[in-house]
Amino acid sequence: MTAVEKAIKILKKNGYKYTDKREQMLSIFVNEDRYLPAKEVHLMLKKNYPTISYDTIYRNLYTFVDLGVLEETELNGEKMFRFGCMHQGHHHHFICTNCGMTKNIEMCPMNFFEEQLIGCEIESHRFEIFGKCKECSAKNNL
């Protein structure tokens, strides 16, 4: 079963209808394999669905996030989305601020912070590093 088929199964299980638009939206994320802003997804979908609204895109993106199909982050005040990470185990991400490429970081800095927060009850955390990937850095240095 492909990632898109799994995502559609999750949608149906939670009472959402299958649509070609939803399938294509999910396919964009699988094919791009990076964080994308809603406006970029909107531009890609408008090629096949010229009347699709930005609100429809945004509503579906947040439905996918609520169901755990997509992950979200924020970069420069803009929400960015990517297909849920299939990597097993606890990890974090480096995210390229130029192209949205994502790389897994296998360690977690929480041990340091737990030592600083003795007596506190940590409920969750999120750690992301933002910068330019190797390819984007090389382009900037030309």
DRENPA-3360 file (N, C-alpha, C; in nm, 2 decimals, always signed):
BEGIN
1 = MTAVEKAI = +0.09/-0.12/+0.00/+0.00/+0.00/+0.00/+0.09/+0.12/+0.00 ~ +0.06/+0.22/-0.09/+0.14/+0.34/-0.10/+0.11/+0.44/+0.02 ~ +0.19/+0.54/+0.03/+0.17/+0.64/+0.14/+0.04/+0.71/+0.11 ~ +0.01/+0.74/-0.02/-0.12/+0.81/-0.05/-0.24/+0.72/-0.02 ~ -0.23/+0.59/-0.05/-0.34/+0.50/-0.02/-0.36/+0.49/+0.13 ~ -0.25/+0.48/+0.21/-0.27/+0.48/+0.35/-0.34/+0.61/+0.40 ~ -0.30/+0.72/+0.35/-0.36/+0.85/+0.39/-0.51/+0.85/+0.36 ~ -0.54/+0.80/+0.24/-0.68/+0.80/+0.20/-0.76/+0.71/+0.29;
9 = KILKKNGY = -0.70/+0.60/+0.33/-0.77/+0.50/+0.42/-0.79/+0.57/+0.55 ~ -0.70/+0.65/+0.60/-0.71/+0.73/+0.73/-0.83/+0.83/+0.71 ~ -0.83/+0.90/+0.60/-0.94/+0.99/+0.58/-1.08/+0.92/+0.58 ~ -1.09/+0.81/+0.51/-1.22/+0.74/+0.51/-1.26/+0.69/+0.64 ~ -1.16/+0.64/+0.72/-1.18/+0.58/+0.85/-1.24/+0.69/+0.94 ~ -1.20/+0.82/+0.92/-1.24/+0.93/+1.00/-1.36/+1.01/+0.94 ~ -1.43/+0.95/+0.84/-1.55/+1.00/+0.79/-1.54/+1.10/+0.68 ~ -1.42/+1.11/+0.62/-1.40/+1.21/+0.51/-1.41/+1.13/+0.38;
17 = KYTDKREQ = -1.47/+1.20/+0.28/-1.49/+1.14/+0.15/-1.36/+1.14/+0.07 ~ -1.34/+1.05/-0.02/-1.23/+1.05/-0.12/-1.27/+1.15/-0.23 ~ -1.17/+1.23/-0.26/-1.19/+1.31/-0.38/-1.06/+1.31/-0.46 ~ -1.07/+1.33/-0.59/-0.95/+1.34/-0.67/-0.85/+1.45/-0.63 ~ -0.91/+1.56/-0.58/-0.83/+1.68/-0.54/-0.75/+1.64/-0.41 ~ -0.81/+1.57/-0.32/-0.74/+1.53/-0.20/-0.63/+1.43/-0.24 ~ -0.66/+1.34/-0.33/-0.55/+1.24/-0.37/-0.44/+1.32/-0.43 ~ -0.47/+1.41/-0.52/-0.36/+1.48/-0.59/-0.28/+1.57/-0.49;
25 = MLSIFVNE = -0.35/+1.63/-0.39/-0.28/+1.71/-0.29/-0.18/+1.62/-0.21 ~ -0.23/+1.50/-0.17/-0.14/+1.41/-0.10/-0.02/+1.37/-0.19 ~ -0.05/+1.34/-0.32/+0.05/+1.30/-0.41/+0.16/+1.41/-0.42 ~ +0.12/+1.53/-0.42/+0.22/+1.64/-0.43/+0.32/+1.63/-0.31 ~ +0.26/+1.61/-0.20/+0.35/+1.60/-0.08/+0.44/+1.48/-0.08 ~ +0.39/+1.37/-0.13/+0.48/+1.25/-0.14/+0.59/+1.27/-0.25 ~ +0.55/+1.33/-0.36/+0.65/+1.35/-0.47/+0.75/+1.46/-0.44 ~ +0.71/+1.56/-0.37/+0.80/+1.67/-0.33/+0.89/+1.64/-0.22;
33 = DRYLPAKE = +0.84/+1.56/-0.12/+0.92/+1.52/-0.01/+0.99/+1.63/+0.06 ~ +0.92/+1.74/+0.09/+0.97/+1.86/+0.16/+0.86/+1.94/+0.21 ~ +0.89/+2.03/+0.30/+0.79/+2.12/+0.35/+0.75/+2.22/+0.24 ~ +0.62/+2.24/+0.23/+0.56/+2.33/+0.13/+0.46/+2.42/+0.19 ~ +0.46/+2.55/+0.15/+0.36/+2.64/+0.19/+0.23/+2.61/+0.12 ~ +0.12/+2.65/+0.18/-0.02/+2.63/+0.12/-0.03/+2.70/-0.02 ~ +0.03/+2.82/-0.03/+0.02/+2.88/-0.16/+0.09/+2.81/-0.28 ~ +0.20/+2.73/-0.25/+0.27/+2.65/-0.35/+0.18/+2.53/-0.39;
41 = VHLMLKKN = +0.12/+2.47/-0.29/+0.03/+2.36/-0.31/-0.09/+2.41/-0.40 ~ -0.14/+2.53/-0.37/-0.25/+2.59/-0.44/-0.21/+2.61/-0.59 ~ -0.09/+2.66/-0.61/-0.05/+2.68/-0.75/-0.04/+2.55/-0.83 ~ +0.01/+2.45/-0.76/+0.03/+2.32/-0.82/-0.11/+2.26/-0.86 ~ -0.20/+2.27/-0.77/-0.34/+2.21/-0.79/-0.42/+2.29/-0.89 ~ -0.39/+2.42/-0.90/-0.47/+2.50/-1.00/-0.44/+2.46/-1.14 ~ -0.33/+2.39/-1.17/-0.31/+2.34/-1.31/-0.42/+2.25/-1.35 ~ -0.46/+2.16/-1.26/-0.56/+2.06/-1.30/-0.70/+2.10/-1.25;
49 = YPTISYDT = -0.71/+2.19/-1.15/-0.83/+2.24/-1.09/-0.83/+2.39/-1.09 ~ -0.86/+2.46/-1.20/-0.84/+2.60/-1.20/-0.93/+2.68/-1.11 ~ -1.04/+2.62/-1.07/-1.13/+2.69/-0.98/-1.12/+2.66/-0.83 ~ -1.02/+2.58/-0.80/-1.00/+2.54/-0.66/-0.96/+2.66/-0.58 ~ -1.02/+2.68/-0.46/-1.00/+2.80/-0.38/-0.88/+2.77/-0.28 ~ -0.82/+2.88/-0.24/-0.71/+2.88/-0.14/-0.77/+2.82/-0.01 ~ -0.89/+2.86/+0.03/-0.96/+2.82/+0.15/-0.97/+2.67/+0.15 ~ -1.01/+2.61/+0.04/-1.02/+2.46/+0.03/-0.89/+2.40/+0.05;
57 = IYRNLYTF = -0.79/+2.45/+0.00/-0.65/+2.39/+0.02/-0.62/+2.40/+0.17 ~ -0.64/+2.52/+0.23/-0.60/+2.53/+0.37/-0.69/+2.44/+0.46 ~ -0.81/+2.43/+0.43/-0.90/+2.34/+0.52/-0.85/+2.20/+0.51 ~ -0.82/+2.15/+0.39/-0.77/+2.02/+0.37/-0.64/+1.99/+0.43 ~ -0.55/+2.09/+0.42/-0.42/+2.08/+0.49/-0.43/+2.06/+0.64 ~ -0.52/+2.14/+0.70/-0.54/+2.12/+0.84/-0.62/+2.00/+0.88 ~ -0.70/+1.95/+0.79/-0.76/+1.82/+0.82/-0.66/+1.71/+0.82 ~ -0.57/+1.72/+0.72/-0.46/+1.62/+0.71/-0.37/+1.63/+0.83;
65 = VDLGVLEE = -0.34/+1.75/+0.88/-0.26/+1.76/+1.00/-0.33/+1.70/+1.12 ~ -0.46/+1.73/+1.14/-0.54/+1.68/+1.25/-0.54/+1.53/+1.25 ~ -0.54/+1.47/+1.14/-0.54/+1.32/+1.12/-0.41/+1.26/+1.13 ~ -0.30/+1.34/+1.14/-0.17/+1.29/+1.15/-0.10/+1.25/+1.01 ~ -0.17/+1.29/+0.91/-0.12/+1.25/+0.77/-0.01/+1.35/+0.73 ~ -0.03/+1.48/+0.76/+0.07/+1.58/+0.74/+0.13/+1.64/+0.87 ~ +0.25/+1.69/+0.86/+0.31/+1.76/+0.97/+0.32/+1.91/+0.93 ~ +0.32/+1.99/+1.03/+0.33/+2.14/+1.00/+0.44/+2.20/+1.08;
73 = TELNGEKM = +0.49/+2.31/+1.03/+0.59/+2.39/+1.10/+0.56/+2.53/+1.06 ~ +0.64/+2.63/+1.11/+0.62/+2.77/+1.07/+0.76/+2.82/+1.04 ~ +0.77/+2.89/+0.93/+0.90/+2.95/+0.88/+0.87/+3.09/+0.84 ~ +0.93/+3.19/+0.90/+0.91/+3.33/+0.87/+0.76/+3.37/+0.87 ~ +0.69/+3.32/+0.97/+0.55/+3.35/+0.98/+0.46/+3.28/+0.89 ~ +0.51/+3.19/+0.81/+0.42/+3.11/+0.71/+0.42/+2.97/+0.75 ~ +0.30/+2.91/+0.76/+0.28/+2.77/+0.78/+0.33/+2.69/+0.67 ~ +0.40/+2.58/+0.70/+0.46/+2.49/+0.60/+0.41/+2.35/+0.63;
81 = FRFGCMHQ = +0.39/+2.27/+0.53/+0.34/+2.13/+0.55/+0.42/+2.03/+0.48 ~ +0.43/+1.91/+0.53/+0.50/+1.80/+0.46/+0.43/+1.67/+0.50 ~ +0.45/+1.57/+0.42/+0.39/+1.44/+0.44/+0.45/+1.39/+0.57 ~ +0.36/+1.33/+0.65/+0.41/+1.27/+0.78/+0.53/+1.19/+0.77 ~ +0.63/+1.22/+0.86/+0.76/+1.15/+0.85/+0.74/+1.00/+0.88 ~ +0.79/+0.92/+0.79/+0.78/+0.77/+0.81/+0.90/+0.71/+0.89 ~ +0.99/+0.80/+0.93/+1.11/+0.76/+1.00/+1.07/+0.70/+1.14 ~ +1.12/+0.59/+1.17/+1.08/+0.53/+1.30/+1.17/+0.58/+1.41;
89 = GHHHHFIC = +1.11/+0.60/+1.53/+1.19/+0.64/+1.64/+1.19/+0.79/+1.66 ~ +1.22/+0.84/+1.78/+1.22/+0.98/+1.81/+1.33/+1.05/+1.74 ~ +1.30/+1.16/+1.67/+1.40/+1.24/+1.60/+1.35/+1.38/+1.57 ~ +1.44/+1.46/+1.52/+1.40/+1.60/+1.48/+1.44/+1.63/+1.34 ~ +1.43/+1.75/+1.29/+1.45/+1.78/+1.15/+1.54/+1.91/+1.13 ~ +1.62/+1.91/+1.03/+1.68/+2.02/+0.97/+1.59/+2.06/+0.85 ~ +1.55/+2.18/+0.84/+1.47/+2.23/+0.73/+1.54/+2.34/+0.65 ~ +1.55/+2.32/+0.52/+1.61/+2.42/+0.44/+1.51/+2.54/+0.42;
97 = TNCGMTKN = +1.56/+2.66/+0.45/+1.47/+2.78/+0.44/+1.45/+2.82/+0.30 ~ +1.53/+2.77/+0.21/+1.52/+2.80/+0.07/+1.43/+2.71/-0.01 ~ +1.46/+2.58/+0.00/+1.39/+2.48/-0.09/+1.30/+2.39/-0.01 ~ +1.30/+2.39/+0.13/+1.21/+2.31/+0.21/+1.26/+2.17/+0.23 ~ +1.38/+2.13/+0.18/+1.43/+2.00/+0.20/+1.44/+1.97/+0.35 ~ +1.42/+1.85/+0.39/+1.42/+1.81/+0.53/+1.51/+1.70/+0.55 ~ +1.59/+1.70/+0.65/+1.69/+1.60/+0.69/+1.66/+1.56/+0.83 ~ +1.66/+1.43/+0.86/+1.64/+1.38/+1.00/+1.76/+1.41/+1.08;
105 = IEMCPMNF = +1.74/+1.45/+1.21/+1.85/+1.46/+1.31/+1.82/+1.35/+1.41 ~ +1.92/+1.26/+1.43/+1.89/+1.14/+1.51/+1.91/+1.17/+1.66 ~ +1.95/+1.28/+1.70/+1.97/+1.30/+1.85/+1.86/+1.40/+1.90 ~ +1.84/+1.41/+2.03/+1.74/+1.50/+2.08/+1.81/+1.58/+2.19 ~ +1.79/+1.71/+2.19/+1.85/+1.80/+2.29/+1.78/+1.80/+2.42 ~ +1.67/+1.72/+2.44/+1.59/+1.73/+2.56/+1.66/+1.70/+2.68 ~ +1.76/+1.61/+2.68/+1.83/+1.57/+2.80/+1.89/+1.69/+2.87 ~ +1.95/+1.78/+2.79/+2.00/+1.91/+2.84/+1.89/+1.99/+2.91;
113 = FEEQLIGC = +1.78/+2.01/+2.84/+1.67/+2.09/+2.89/+1.61/+2.03/+3.02 ~ +1.60/+1.90/+3.02/+1.54/+1.83/+3.14/+1.63/+1.86/+3.26 ~ +1.76/+1.86/+3.24/+1.85/+1.89/+3.35/+1.83/+2.04/+3.40 ~ +1.79/+2.13/+3.31/+1.77/+2.27/+3.35/+1.63/+2.29/+3.41 ~ +1.54/+2.20/+3.40/+1.40/+2.22/+3.44/+1.36/+2.12/+3.55 ~ +1.44/+2.09/+3.64/+1.41/+2.00/+3.75/+1.29/+2.04/+3.82 ~ +1.20/+1.94/+3.84/+1.07/+1.96/+3.91/+0.96/+2.00/+3.81 ~ +0.99/+2.03/+3.69/+0.89/+2.07/+3.59/+0.84/+1.94/+3.52;
121 = EIESHRFE = +0.72/+1.94/+3.47/+0.66/+1.83/+3.40/+0.65/+1.87/+3.25 ~ +0.74/+1.81/+3.17/+0.74/+1.84/+3.03/+0.64/+1.75/+2.96 ~ +0.55/+1.81/+2.89/+0.44/+1.74/+2.82/+0.47/+1.70/+2.68 ~ +0.55/+1.79/+2.61/+0.59/+1.76/+2.47/+0.69/+1.86/+2.43 ~ +0.75/+1.83/+2.32/+0.85/+1.93/+2.27/+0.86/+1.91/+2.12 ~ +0.92/+2.02/+2.06/+0.94/+2.02/+1.91/+1.08/+2.09/+1.89 ~ +1.16/+2.03/+1.81/+1.29/+2.09/+1.79/+1.32/+2.08/+1.64 ~ +1.34/+2.20/+1.58/+1.37/+2.20/+1.44/+1.49/+2.30/+1.42;
129 = IFGKCKEC = +1.58/+2.27/+1.32/+1.69/+2.36/+1.29/+1.66/+2.41/+1.15 ~ +1.67/+2.54/+1.13/+1.64/+2.60/+1.00/+1.77/+2.65/+0.94 ~ +1.79/+2.64/+0.81/+1.91/+2.70/+0.75/+1.91/+2.66/+0.60 ~ +2.02/+2.67/+0.53/+2.03/+2.64/+0.39/+2.09/+2.51/+0.37 ~ +2.04/+2.42/+0.29/+2.09/+2.29/+0.26/+2.22/+2.31/+0.18 ~ +2.29/+2.20/+0.16/+2.42/+2.20/+0.09/+2.40/+2.26/-0.05 ~ +2.30/+2.22/-0.12/+2.28/+2.26/-0.26/+2.24/+2.41/-0.27 ~ +2.16/+2.45/-0.18/+2.12/+2.59/-0.18/+2.23/+2.68/-0.13;
137 = SAKNNL = +2.31/+2.64/-0.04/+2.43/+2.71/+0.01/+2.53/+2.73/-0.11 ~ +2.55/+2.62/-0.19/+2.64/+2.63/-0.30/+2.59/+2.72/-0.40 ~ +2.46/+2.73/-0.43/+2.40/+2.83/-0.53/+2.42/+2.97/-0.48 ~ +2.41/+2.99/-0.35/+2.43/+3.13/-0.30/+2.57/+3.18/-0.30 ~ +2.67/+3.08/-0.30/+2.81/+3.12/-0.30/+2.87/+3.13/-0.44 ~ +2.79/+3.12/-0.54/+2.84/+3.13/-0.68/+2.86/+3.27/-0.72;
% end
